[in-house]
């Protein structure tokens, strides 16, 4: 029936004219219909005619770049678009019509298609056709293949697009149907399932993302037992696996991914399955013992569930199959544990092994070298510690990701010797401690040519790795915390790489900045925490992220940086020795999100050029010598999360326009010369604040009661000002200081790697912003506050530091917070004479018992600390020390200095001083990491 074979009968004139009318009514930018010229339409591309009658029977106008928008270059150019397909009504003999993946937008599905009764194949998927499906589609009684997927308008309710449930009744009349895809349409499930029981020939059923629920899944029987493919993915079934699925004895492909399934892993899965996808659900418990009996499995995807236990039994049974054919094993993001079994290496059909983000431990089995077909391996984010040399025998391996594990031992050439197909290699330790060493000869030439190399927290130095000299296809290079103490060698520049990512952070690399390298658009450079010196030079205009923090750079920020690097979104020049001012051209960085230039020697004013930098989320200019007022254009940034101006010489009153930055999480204006009254709008409009630090300024007046509305606040520091009046009783309403930790760590870590300081009686403690939710502190010290200590403060049970010293407070300490702490180092202070002279104290080791117990001062996350969630013990000590100082030196200091026996005084404060110094070093190291 090919058009080129037609000799006995040529194209019919009425059909030729109809096709030409269709052609003239569509947009065809790529010229796909350019062959539609001349008299014989049977020879036109996409058109086929019957050999005897010459009638058009086959029209295939599918976009040649289907399935995804960017799958090939020029996808949009290949689209046929328009709003007129009615000329095709003339083609009465059509048995095959494919208009998929085009753009017939604002065109309803034409009812005339229901009159083409000879159609056997109809594919309108992703064609842009819209509206209800005509009822006369039920007249297409010869149809065996029907694909109407993803037809709904993006703004239309998917549950009403097909009208009421009876609108699918027409399906029951298509008894020859073998393939149905109604993905994305949306309809009540009962109407479809009941209809499907009238289709005994059905072999493939695709109903993804149809808004299905579990309300009508309890079918008493199924009549479509010939079904081989079932796709119900992306629905909201909110149930266990439907029981009738187990009766489909011919099923080979089952996809229930993203369907909100729950319960234990099912036991009764049919053994005919070749492809099983239950990923992105809420399935828990161990793997079914029967899963290993599915010897026909080629693909098993169980990622993003809560499945637990070991996989040994499953792998042992599967490897014992005489005809195993498993090619893809995807168990990512679950709770699996235990060792990887040696029998894993017996499943020689494996091509893709994805086990990342679990809790596997021990070693990679020696038998992995037997998996000669393996192409992808990911063991990222587990607890595996040993890599066998047999890994180097995987000659077809393309992707190897074994990052973020506690690796130990040595990597030699033997581990890499036969990886001739390798293109992506990622390896790294889960912590910053280096326990894995690359011991590779300087003259070794690898058998591979990598596109991506990511080595983190593994010793690759002290020299820059010479085995990279032939890696001239690299576009991602990360050698982070790799113990390199060297300059970047000349041969590296001679590779003439074009990079997407260059990350050499946390080494001791010296010399000038490597600014002559070529980069792709939207690329990243991270050279932070090294020993680069000299001037700050400009890089490629393609760079979007430029991190040069913690180096020895000097001189000024280039005046034309905003014009020379206009794509910058992330800029971090902190902790260098830069001087001069902030260039006006920063205002040209319209895509800038993070501007971090803290801890330098910059001076002058912050230019008022931020109006057009509309996506700004973090502005950190702290610890410089900047002066002037806060630029008014900052107020244009409604989504600003961090504004950090501390330790400069800013002055004046806070501009009222700042209140429009209502999504601020941290506002740190401490150690400046701001004056005036504390504005009430901070409490009224900045409800997302977690850190408010206004210490060491010249603010005066009362503490606005509106501050009590900052329900998410964890740190309030308005110490060392000229504030007067009473402490508002409503500060006891700061809800986050009453409750447990909140799930914001990832959000805060995404903002900046910076830190904030809290002060406890003169001792500054520095915390990473990603740990901000773990710190609860109020510091009102060194003001002129008067009156009594509000008893309401005792309700803040999560509070770790309360410093009210150096004020004019009177009255009694509330009895509920006069108890001597008993945790950790206080256990050693068991001599009552230590607390001599502090009449307001109670509890052990004193004789006077407290009237009641209180949880006040319990550190946030104390339970988690017992479980090891807060990291190493030295970090825990830091939190307890802040508590101790808050109680002893801060709170009790209201009534004067702590009176302690002289010999004990030296012992105690010496201990506190040493522990605070230790904590500061630990926290600073974590911040810089």
C-alpha positions in Angstrom: 0.0 0.0 0.0 3.0 2.3 -0.2 2.4 5.3 -2.4 5.5 4.6 -4.4 4.1 1.1 -5.4 0.9 2.4 -6.9 0.7 1.8 -10.6 -2.8 0.3 -11.4 -4.6 3.2 -9.7 -3.4 6.7 -9.0 -4.5 9.3 -6.5 -8.2 10.3 -6.6 -8.7 14.0 -7.4 -11.1 14.6 -4.5 -8.7 13.2 -2.0 -5.8 15.1 -3.5 -7.7 18.4 -3.2 -8.7 17.6 0.4 -5.0 16.9 1.3 -3.9 20.2 -0.3 -6.6 22.0 1.5 -5.4 20.5 4.8 -1.8 21.5 3.8 -2.7 25.1 3.2 -4.6 25.3 6.5 -1.7 24.2 8.7 1.6 25.9 9.8 4.6 23.8 8.6 7.8 25.6 9.5 10.0 22.7 8.7 8.5 21.9 5.4 7.4 18.4 6.3 4.7 18.6 3.7 6.9 20.0 1.0 6.6 16.8 -1.0 2.9 17.4 -1.3 3.0 18.6 -4.9 2.0 17.1 -8.2 -1.0 15.0 -9.2 -0.2 11.7 -7.5 -0.9 12.2 -3.8 0.0 8.5 -3.2 3.7 9.4 -3.6 3.5 12.2 -1.0 5.4 11.7 2.2 3.2 10.3 5.0 0.5 9.3 2.6 -0.2 5.7 1.4 -2.9 4.4 -0.9 -4.6 1.1 -1.6 -2.8 -0.8 -4.4 -6.0 -1.5 -6.3 -8.4 1.3 -5.5 -5.9 4.2 -5.2 -7.8 5.5 -2.2 -5.8 7.0 0.7 -5.8 4.4 3.5 -2.8 5.5 5.6 -2.0 9.0 6.8 1.0 9.3 9.2 1.7 12.9 10.2 3.3 12.2 13.6 5.9 14.7 14.7 9.3 13.0 14.0 10.5 14.3 17.4 7.9 12.8 19.7 7.8 11.9 23.4 9.5 15.0 24.9 9.8 18.6 24.1 13.5 18.8 23.8 14.4 15.3 22.6 15.9 16.6 19.4 17.0 19.9 18.1 14.3 22.0 16.4 11.4 20.1 17.9 9.1 23.1 17.5 10.0 23.5 13.9 8.7 20.0 13.1 5.3 20.7 14.6 2.3 20.9 12.3 -0.1 23.6 13.7 -3.4 25.0 12.9 -7.1 24.9 13.6 -8.5 23.2 10.5 -8.3 19.4 9.9 -11.9 19.0 8.6 -10.7 18.4 5.0 -9.6 14.9 6.1 -13.4 14.1 6.2 -13.1 13.2 2.5 -10.7 10.3 3.2 -13.4 7.7 3.9 -11.1 4.7 3.3 -8.6 5.6 6.0 -7.7 2.7 8.2 -4.6 4.4 9.8 -4.5 8.0 11.1 -1.7 9.5 13.2 -1.7 13.2 14.1 0.2 12.8 17.3 2.7 15.3 18.9 1.5 18.3 16.9 -0.2 21.6 17.8 -3.7 21.7 16.5 -4.5 24.0 19.4 -8.0 25.5 20.1 -9.4 22.8 17.9 -12.0 20.4 19.3 -11.8 16.7 18.4 -13.8 16.7 15.2 -16.9 14.5 15.3 -16.4 13.5 11.6 -13.6 11.2 12.8 -16.3 8.9 14.2 -17.6 8.5 10.6 -14.3 7.0 9.3 -15.6 3.5 10.0 -12.7 1.7 8.4 -10.2 3.1 10.9 -8.2 0.4 12.7 -5.5 2.7 14.1 -6.2 6.2 15.6 -3.5 8.2 17.4 -4.4 11.7 18.5 -2.1 11.8 21.5 -0.5 15.2 22.4 -1.9 16.6 19.2 -3.4 19.7 20.8 -6.9 18.6 20.0 -9.3 19.5 22.9 -12.8 19.2 24.1 -15.0 16.2 24.8 -14.5 12.9 22.9 -17.4 12.6 20.4 -19.9 9.8 21.3 -19.8 8.6 17.7 -16.3 7.2 18.3 -18.3 4.2 19.3 -19.0 3.6 15.6 -15.3 2.8 14.9 -16.0 -0.9 15.5 -12.9 -2.0 13.6 -10.5 -0.1 15.8 -7.7 -2.1 17.4 -5.5 0.8 18.5 -6.7 4.0 20.2 -4.5 6.7 21.7 -6.1 9.9 22.9 -3.7 10.6 25.8 -3.0 14.1 27.2 -5.7 16.0 25.5 -7.0 18.1 28.3 -6.6 21.9 28.6 -4.0 22.8 31.2 -6.5 24.9 33.0 -9.4 22.4 32.9 -10.4 20.1 35.7 -9.3 16.6 34.6 -12.3 15.1 36.2 -14.9 16.9 34.1 -13.2 17.0 30.7 -15.2 13.9 29.5 -18.4 15.0 31.1 -20.3 12.5 33.3 -19.4 8.9 33.7 -21.6 7.7 30.8 -19.4 9.5 28.3 -17.1 6.5 28.1 -19.9 4.1 27.3 -18.9 4.2 23.6 -15.8 2.3 24.5 -17.8 -0.8 25.2 -18.8 -1.0 21.5 -15.1 -1.3 20.3 -14.8 -5.0 21.0 -11.7 -5.5 18.8 -9.6 -3.0 20.8 -6.2 -4.3 21.8 -4.5 -1.0 22.8 -6.0 1.9 24.7 -4.2 5.0 26.0 -6.4 7.6 27.7 -3.6 9.0 29.8 -4.3 12.5 31.3 -8.0 12.6 30.5 -9.6 12.1 33.9 -12.8 10.4 34.7 -14.5 8.4 37.5 -12.9 5.0 37.6 -16.1 2.9 37.8 -17.3 4.1 34.4 -14.0 2.9 32.8 -13.5 -0.4 34.6 -17.0 -1.5 34.0 -16.6 -0.6 30.3 -13.3 -2.4 30.1 -14.9 -5.7 31.1 -16.6 -5.6 27.7 -13.3 -5.6 25.9 -12.0 -9.2 26.1 -9.4 -8.7 23.4 -7.7 -5.9 25.3 -3.9 -6.4 25.6 -2.6 -2.9 26.6 -4.3 -0.5 28.9 -2.7 2.9 29.7 -4.5 5.2 32.1 -1.7 7.3 33.6 -2.5 10.5 35.5 -6.3 10.2 35.0 -7.3 11.3 38.5 -8.3 7.8 39.4 -9.1 6.9 43.0 -9.6 3.6 44.8 -13.3 4.0 45.3 -14.3 1.4 42.7 -11.3 -0.8 42.5 -13.0 -3.8 44.1 -14.1 -5.5 40.9 -15.7 -8.9 41.5 -14.1 -10.2 38.3 -12.2 -9.1 35.3 -13.0 -10.1 31.7 -9.9 -8.6 30.1 -7.7 -11.5 31.1 -5.7 -11.1 27.8 -4.1 -8.0 29.2 -0.4 -7.9 28.9 0.4 -4.2 29.7 -1.3 -2.2 32.5 -0.3 1.3 33.3 -2.1 3.1 36.1 0.8 5.4 37.1 0.4 8.9 38.5 -3.1 8.4 40.0 -4.2 8.7 43.6 -5.3 5.2 44.4 -4.6 5.6 48.1 -4.8 1.9 48.7 -2.9 -1.4 48.5 -2.4 -3.1 45.2 -5.8 -3.9 43.6 -6.4 -7.6 44.2 -7.8 -8.3 40.7 -4.3 -7.5 39.3 -3.2 -10.9 40.6 -5.7 -12.5 38.2 -4.1 -11.2 35.1 -2.0 -14.2 34.4 -0.7 -12.9 31.0 0.5 -9.6 32.4 4.1 -8.8 31.5 4.2 -5.0 32.2 2.8 -3.4 35.3 3.3 0.3 36.1 1.7 1.6 39.3 4.4 4.2 40.0 3.3 7.4 41.8 -0.1 6.1 42.6 -0.1 6.6 46.4 0.0 2.9 47.1 0.5 1.9 50.7 0.8 -1.2 52.9 3.2 -4.0 52.8 5.0 -5.2 49.7 2.5 -7.5 47.9 3.0 -11.2 47.8 0.8 -12.4 45.0 2.5 -10.8 42.0 2.0 -12.9 38.8 5.2 -14.7 37.7 4.8 -13.8 34.1 5.9 -10.2 34.8 8.8 -8.8 32.8 8.5 -5.1 33.9 7.4 -4.1 37.3 7.3 -0.4 38.4 6.0 0.4 41.9 8.3 3.4 42.4 7.2 6.7 44.1 4.6 5.2 46.5 4.4 4.6 50.2 5.0 0.8 50.2 6.7 -0.4 53.4 7.9 -3.6 55.0 10.4 -6.1 53.6 10.5 -7.3 50.1 8.2 -10.2 49.3 9.8 -13.6 49.5 8.1 -14.4 46.2 9.7 -11.6 44.3 12.9 -13.6 43.7 10.8 -16.2 41.9 10.0 -13.8 39.1 12.6 -15.3 36.8 11.2 -13.4 33.7 11.8 -10.0 35.2 13.8 -7.7 33.1 13.0 -4.4 34.9 12.3 -3.9 38.6 11.7 -0.4 39.8 10.9 0.1 43.5 12.5 3.5 44.2 11.1 6.1 46.5 9.2 3.9 48.9 9.8 2.9 52.5 10.8 -0.8 51.9 13.1 -2.1 54.5 15.2 -5.1 55.5 17.9 -6.9 53.5 17.8 -7.9 49.8 19.9 -11.1 50.3 17.0 -13.5 50.1 15.6 -11.8 47.0 18.9 -11.8 45.2 19.7 -15.3 46.2 16.5 -16.7 44.7 16.7 -14.6 41.6 20.3 -15.6 40.9 19.2 -19.2 41.2 16.9 -18.9 38.2 18.0 -20.9 35.2 16.8 -18.2 32.8 17.2 -14.9 34.7 16.9 -11.9 32.5 17.0 -8.9 34.9 18.5 -5.9 33.3 17.4 -3.0 35.5 17.3 -3.2 39.3 16.2 0.2 40.9 15.9 0.2 44.7 16.8 3.9 45.2 15.5 5.9 48.2 14.3 3.2 50.5 15.3 1.8 53.9 17.3 -1.2 52.8 20.1 -2.3 55.0 22.7 -5.0 55.5 25.4 -6.2 53.1 25.2 -6.5 49.4 25.1 -10.3 48.8 27.8 -12.0 46.8 25.2 -13.6 44.7 24.5 -10.2 43.2 27.4 -10.9 40.9 25.7 -14.0 39.5 22.9 -12.0 37.7 25.0 -11.5 34.7 22.2 -9.9 32.7 22.2 -6.8 34.8 22.8 -3.5 32.9 21.5 -0.9 35.4 22.1 -1.2 39.2 20.7 1.7 41.3 20.9 1.3 45.0 21.5 4.8 46.1 20.1 6.5 49.2 19.7 3.4 51.4 21.7 2.0 54.4 23.7 -0.7 52.8 27.0 -1.4 54.5 30.1 -3.5 54.4 31.7 -3.9 51.0 30.9 -4.1 47.3 30.9 -7.8 46.6 34.0 -9.2 44.8 31.6 -10.9 42.4 30.6 -7.6 40.9 33.4 -8.1 38.4 31.3 -10.9 36.8 28.6 -8.4 35.6 30.1 -7.9 32.2 27.0 -6.3 30.8 26.7 -3.6 33.6 26.4 -0.1 32.2 25.3 2.0 35.2 26.0 1.6 38.9 24.9 4.0 41.6 25.6 3.3 45.3 25.6 6.9 46.4 24.5 7.7 50.0 25.0 4.4 51.7 27.4 3.1 54.4 29.6 0.9 52.2 33.3 1.1 53.0 35.3 -1.2 50.8 35.8 -1.3 47.0 37.2 -4.5 45.5 39.7 -4.5 42.6 37.2 -6.6 40.6 35.2 -3.4 40.0 37.9 -2.6 37.4 36.7 -5.5 35.2 33.5 -3.9 34.1 34.4 -3.0 30.6 30.9 -1.8 29.5 30.4 0.4 32.5 29.5 4.0 31.5 28.3 5.5 34.8 29.8 4.8 38.2 28.5 6.8 41.1 29.7 5.6 44.5 29.8 9.0 46.2 28.9 9.8 49.8 29.9 6.5 51.5 32.5 6.1 54.3 35.1 4.6 52.0 38.3 3.2 53.4 41.5 1.9 51.8 43.4 2.7 48.6 42.3 3.1 44.9 44.9 1.9 42.5 45.1 1.4 38.7 43.7 -2.1 39.3 40.3 -0.6 40.3 40.1 1.2 37.0 42.2 -0.8 34.6 39.4 -2.2 32.2 36.8 0.5 32.6 37.2 1.4 28.9 33.6 2.6 28.4 33.5 4.8 31.6 32.2 8.4 31.0 31.0 9.4 34.4 32.8 8.6 37.7 31.8 10.0 41.1 33.4 8.9 44.4 33.5 10.5 47.7 33.4 10.1 51.5 30.2 10.9 53.4 32.1 13.2 55.8 35.0 15.6 55.4 37.4 13.1 57.0 39.6 11.6 54.4 40.0 7.8 54.7 40.3 6.9 51.0 43.5 7.5 49.1 44.1 7.5 45.3 47.5 5.9 44.8 48.0 6.0 41.0 51.2 6.2 39.1 52.1 9.6 37.6 52.6 8.1 34.2 49.5 5.9 34.2 47.2 6.4 31.2 43.6 5.5 31.9 41.6 3.4 29.3 38.7 5.8 29.5 38.0 9.3 28.5 35.6 10.9 31.0 32.9 13.5 30.6 32.4 13.8 34.3 34.8 13.3 37.3 33.7 14.0 40.8 36.1 13.1 43.6 35.2 14.4 47.1 37.0 13.9 50.4 39.4 11.4 48.9 43.1 12.1 48.9 44.2 12.7 45.3 47.1 15.0 46.1 49.4 16.5 47.1 50.1 17.0 43.4 47.4 17.8 40.9 46.4 14.3 39.5 48.6 13.7 36.5 46.5 10.8 35.3 44.0 13.4 34.1 46.4 14.6 31.3 44.6 12.7 28.6 41.0 13.5 29.8 40.2 16.0 27.1 36.4 15.4 27.0 35.7 16.5 30.5 32.9 18.9 31.0 32.4 18.3 34.8 35.5 18.2 37.0 35.1 18.2 40.8 38.2 17.5 43.0 36.8 18.7 46.3 38.6 18.3 49.6 41.2 16.1 47.8 44.3 17.1 49.7 45.8 18.9 46.7 48.6 21.3 47.6 49.8 22.5 44.2 49.3 25.0 41.5 47.0 24.1 38.5 49.6 22.7 36.0 50.1 24.1 32.5 49.0 20.8 30.9 45.5 21.2 32.3 45.0 24.4 30.3 46.4 22.7 27.2 43.5 20.2 27.3 41.4 23.0 26.0 38.3 21.8 27.9 34.9 23.4 27.7 33.5 22.9 31.2 30.0 23.0 32.7 31.3 22.6 36.3 34.8 23.2 37.8 34.9 22.5 41.6 38.3 22.5 43.3 37.1 23.7 46.7 38.6 22.8 50.0 42.2 22.2 48.9 45.4 24.2 49.2 45.7 25.1 45.6 47.7 28.2 45.1 48.6 30.6 42.3 46.5 33.0 40.2 42.8 32.3 39.3 42.4 30.1 36.2 40.3 32.6 34.3 41.2 31.5 30.8 39.2 28.3 30.8 36.2 27.9 28.5 32.7 27.2 29.9 29.3 26.3 28.7 26.3 28.5 29.4 24.9 28.5 32.9 28.1 26.9 34.3 29.6 26.8 37.8 33.0 27.6 39.2 33.8 26.8 42.8 37.4 27.5 43.9 36.5 28.3 47.5 38.7 27.5 50.5 42.1 27.4 48.7 45.2 29.6 48.6 44.6 31.5 45.3 46.1 35.0 45.5 46.5 38.1 43.4 43.7 40.2 41.9 40.1 39.1 41.4 39.9 38.6 37.7 36.9 38.2 35.4 35.8 34.8 34.1 33.8 33.7 31.0 30.6 35.5 30.4 28.8 32.1 30.5 29.3 31.6 34.2 26.2 31.6 36.4 27.8 30.5 39.7 31.2 31.9 40.9 32.4 30.9 44.3 35.8 32.3 45.3 35.4 32.5 49.1 38.1 31.7 51.6 41.1 32.6 49.5 43.8 35.2 49.6 42.5 37.4 46.8 43.3 41.1 47.0 42.5 44.3 45.1 39.1 45.5 44.1 36.1 43.9 42.6 36.3 44.6 38.8 34.2 47.6 38.0 32.7 46.0 34.9 31.8 42.7 36.5 28.1 43.2 35.9 28.6 43.8 32.2 31.3 41.2 31.6 29.5 38.4 33.5 25.8 39.2 33.0 24.6 35.6 33.7 25.7 35.4 37.3 23.1 34.1 39.7 25.4 33.1 42.6 28.4 35.2 43.6 30.5 34.5 46.7 33.8 36.5 47.3 33.6 36.2 51.1 36.7 35.8 53.3 39.3 37.4 51.1 41.2 40.6 51.3 39.3 42.6 48.8 39.2 46.4 49.1 37.6 49.3 47.4 33.9 49.7 46.8 31.0 47.7 45.4 30.8 48.4 41.7 27.8 50.1 40.2 27.7 47.5 37.5 26.3 45.0 40.0 23.0 46.5 39.0 23.4 44.8 35.6 23.3 41.3 37.1 19.5 41.0 36.6 19.6 37.3 37.3 21.5 37.5 40.6 20.1 35.5 43.5 23.0 35.3 46.0 25.5 38.2 46.6 28.0 37.2 49.3 31.0 39.5 49.8 31.3 39.3 53.6 34.6 39.3 55.6 36.7 41.6 53.3 38.0 45.1 53.6 35.4 46.8 51.4 34.4 50.4 52.0 32.1 53.1 50.8 28.4 52.8 50.4 26.3 50.0 49.1 25.1 51.4 45.7 21.4 51.8 45.3 21.2 49.7 42.1 19.1 46.7 43.1 15.8 47.6 41.5 16.3 45.4 38.4 17.9 42.5 40.3 14.5 41.0 40.8 15.4 37.5 42.0 17.7 38.4 44.9 17.4 35.9 47.8 20.5 36.6 49.9 22.6 39.8 50.4 25.5 39.4 52.7 28.0 42.3 53.0 28.8 41.7 56.7 32.2 42.2 58.3 33.5 45.0 56.1 34.0 48.7 56.4 30.9 49.8 54.5 29.0 52.9 55.5 25.9 54.9 54.6 22.3 53.9 54.8 20.4 50.8 53.6 19.6 51.3 49.9 15.9 51.9 49.3 16.0 49.6 46.2 16.5 46.6 48.5 12.8 46.9 49.3 11.9 45.9 45.7 13.0 42.3 46.6 9.9 40.8 48.1 11.4 37.3 48.1 14.6 38.3 49.8 15.4 35.7 52.5 18.7 36.9 54.0 19.8 40.5 54.6 23.1 40.5 56.5 24.8 43.8 57.0 26.4 43.3 60.4 29.8 44.6 61.6 30.0 47.6 59.3 29.5 51.4 59.8 26.0 51.7 58.5 23.9 54.4 60.1 20.6 56.2 60.1 17.1 54.9 60.8 15.8 51.7 59.2 13.9 52.7 56.0 10.2 51.9 56.3 10.3 50.5 52.8 12.2 47.5 54.2 9.0 46.2 55.6 8.0 45.0 52.1 10.7 42.3 52.3 8.2 40.2 54.1 9.9 36.8 53.3 13.1 37.6 55.2 14.3 34.6 57.3 17.3 36.3 58.8 17.8 40.1 59.3 21.2 40.8 60.8 22.1 44.5 61.3 24.2 44.0 64.4 27.4 46.0 65.2 26.6 49.1 63.2 25.5 52.6 64.0 21.8 52.4 63.2 19.6 54.6 65.4 16.0 55.5 66.1 13.2 53.4 67.5 12.8 49.8 66.8 10.1 49.8 64.0 6.9 47.9 64.9 6.5 46.8 61.3 9.3 44.2 61.8 6.9 42.2 63.9 3.9 43.0 61.8 5.2 42.2 58.3 8.2 39.9 58.7 6.4 36.8 59.9 9.0 34.4 58.4 11.9 35.8 60.5 13.9 33.1 62.3 16.8 35.4 63.2 16.5 39.0 64.2 19.9 40.5 65.3 20.1 44.2 65.9 22.8 44.1 68.6 25.4 46.8 69.2 23.6 49.8 67.6 22.0 53.0 68.9 18.4 52.0 68.9 16.3 53.6 71.6 12.8 53.5 73.0 10.7 50.5 74.0 10.7 46.9 72.7 7.7 47.0 70.4 5.1 44.5 71.5 4.6 43.7 67.8 7.8 41.7 68.0 5.8 39.1 69.9 4.1 38.2 66.6 7.3 36.8 65.1 6.0 33.2 65.6 8.9 31.6 63.7 11.7 33.4 65.6 14.6 31.3 67.0 17.1 34.1 67.8 16.2 37.5 69.1 19.3 39.7 69.8 18.7 43.4 70.5 21.4 43.7 73.1 23.9 46.6 73.5 21.5 49.3 72.5 19.7 52.1 74.5 16.4 50.4 74.9 14.2 51.2 77.9 10.9 50.3 79.3 9.6 46.9 80.4 10.2 43.6 78.7 6.9 42.7 76.9 5.1 39.9 78.7 4.0 38.6 75.3 7.5 37.5 74.4 6.3 34.3 76.0 4.2 33.8 72.9 7.2 33.2 70.6 5.8 29.8 69.4 9.0 28.3 67.8 10.8 28.6 71.2 8.0 26.5 72.7 8.0 23.7 70.1 10.3 21.1 68.6 12.5 21.5 65.6 11.0 22.3 62.3 11.9 20.9 58.9 13.8 23.8 57.4 17.4 22.6 57.4 17.5 22.0 53.6 15.8 25.3 52.9 18.3 27.2 55.0 21.3 25.4 53.6 20.2 26.3 50.1 20.4 30.0 51.0 24.0 30.5 51.9 27.0 28.7 53.5 27.2 31.7 55.9 26.7 31.8 59.7 25.4 34.0 62.5 26.7 34.8 65.9 25.0 34.6 69.3 26.5 36.1 72.4 26.5 34.7 75.8 28.0 37.1 78.4 30.7 38.3 76.0 31.4 34.9 74.3 30.5 34.8 70.6 29.2 31.5 69.3 28.9 31.1 65.5 26.3 28.9 63.9 25.7 27.8 60.3 22.4 29.0 58.8 21.5 25.5 58.0 21.5 24.8 61.8 19.6 27.9 62.7 16.5 26.0 63.7 18.5 24.2 66.4 19.3 27.5 68.2 16.9 29.3 70.5 18.2 32.4 72.1 17.0 35.7 73.5 19.6 38.4 74.3 18.3 41.7 75.8 21.5 42.5 77.7 23.3 45.8 78.0 20.2 48.1 77.7 18.2 50.2 80.1 15.3 47.8 80.6 13.5 48.0 83.8 10.7 46.2 85.7 10.4 42.5 86.5 11.3 39.5 84.5 8.1 38.3 82.9 7.0 34.9 84.2 5.7 34.2 80.7 9.3 33.6 79.5 9.3 30.4 81.4 6.9 28.9 78.9 9.7 29.0 76.2 10.8 25.5 77.0 13.1 25.3 74.0 15.0 28.3 75.0 18.7 27.6 75.4 20.1 31.1 76.1 18.4 33.9 77.9 20.7 36.9 78.7 19.1 39.8 80.6 22.3 41.0 82.2 23.4 44.7 82.5 19.9 46.2 82.7 17.9 47.8 85.5 15.6 44.8 86.2 14.1 44.3 89.7 12.1 41.8 91.5 12.5 38.0 91.8 13.7 35.4 89.4 10.7 33.3 88.5 10.9 30.2 90.6 10.4 27.9 87.6 13.8 28.8 86.2 15.9 29.1 89.4 16.9 25.4 89.3 20.6 24.6 88.9 21.2 22.5 85.7 22.1 18.9 86.3 23.2 17.7 82.9 26.8 16.9 81.6 29.5 19.0 83.2 27.3 20.3 86.0 27.4 16.7 87.4 31.0 17.5 88.4 30.0 20.7 90.3 28.7 18.8 93.4 30.1 21.1 96.1 27.4 23.4 97.4 30.0 26.1 98.2 30.4 26.7 94.5 27.0 28.5 94.5 27.6 30.3 97.8 25.8 33.7 98.0 23.2 33.1 95.2 20.1 33.0 97.3 17.7 32.6 94.4 19.1 29.2 93.4 17.6 25.8 94.3 18.1 22.2 93.5 21.1 19.8 93.9 23.7 20.1 95.3 21.9 22.7 97.5 19.7 21.7 100.4 16.8 23.8 99.4 14.6 21.9 96.9 12.9 23.7 94.1 9.1 24.0 94.4 8.5 22.6 91.0 10.4 21.3 88.0 10.5 22.9 84.6 11.7 22.0 81.2 12.9 25.5 80.7 16.3 25.5 79.0 15.9 22.0 77.5 18.0 22.2 74.4 16.1 21.8 71.1 16.6 18.4 69.7 17.9 16.9 73.0 16.1 13.6 72.3 17.7 13.6 68.8 21.1 14.1 70.4 20.7 11.0 72.3 20.1 9.2 69.1 23.1 10.7 67.5 21.2 13.0 65.1 23.1 16.2 65.9 26.5 14.9 64.9 29.6 14.3 67.0 29.7 14.8 70.8 31.9 17.9 70.6 29.1 19.8 68.8 26.6 18.7 71.5 28.9 20.2 74.1 28.6 23.5 72.4 24.8 23.6 72.8 25.0 22.6 76.5 27.7 25.2 77.1 25.5 27.9 75.7 22.8 26.7 78.0 25.1 26.8 81.0 26.3 30.3 80.2 22.8 31.4 79.7 21.8 30.2 83.1 24.8 31.0 85.2 26.3 34.1 83.6 23.3 35.6 81.8 20.2 35.0 83.8 21.7 34.9 87.3 23.8 37.9 86.4 20.7 40.1 86.9 21.5 40.1 90.6 25.2 40.6 90.3 28.2 38.5 89.5 28.1 34.8 90.1 29.7 34.2 93.5 31.9 31.1 93.5 34.6 29.9 95.8 37.9 31.2 94.3 39.5 27.8 93.6 36.3 26.6 92.0 35.9 29.8 90.0 39.2 29.3 88.2 38.4 25.6 87.5 34.9 26.4 86.2 35.6 29.3 84.0 38.8 27.7 82.7 36.7 24.7 81.6 34.0 26.9 80.1 36.6 29.0 78.2 38.3 25.8 76.8 35.0 24.3 75.7 33.8 27.5 74.1 37.0 27.8 72.1 36.7 24.2 71.0 33.1 24.7 70.0 33.9 27.8 68.0 36.6 26.0 66.1 34.3 23.1 65.3 31.4 25.3 64.2 33.7 27.5 62.0 35.1 24.4 60.3 31.6 23.1 59.7 30.5 26.5 58.3 33.5 26.6 55.9 32.7 23.1 54.8 
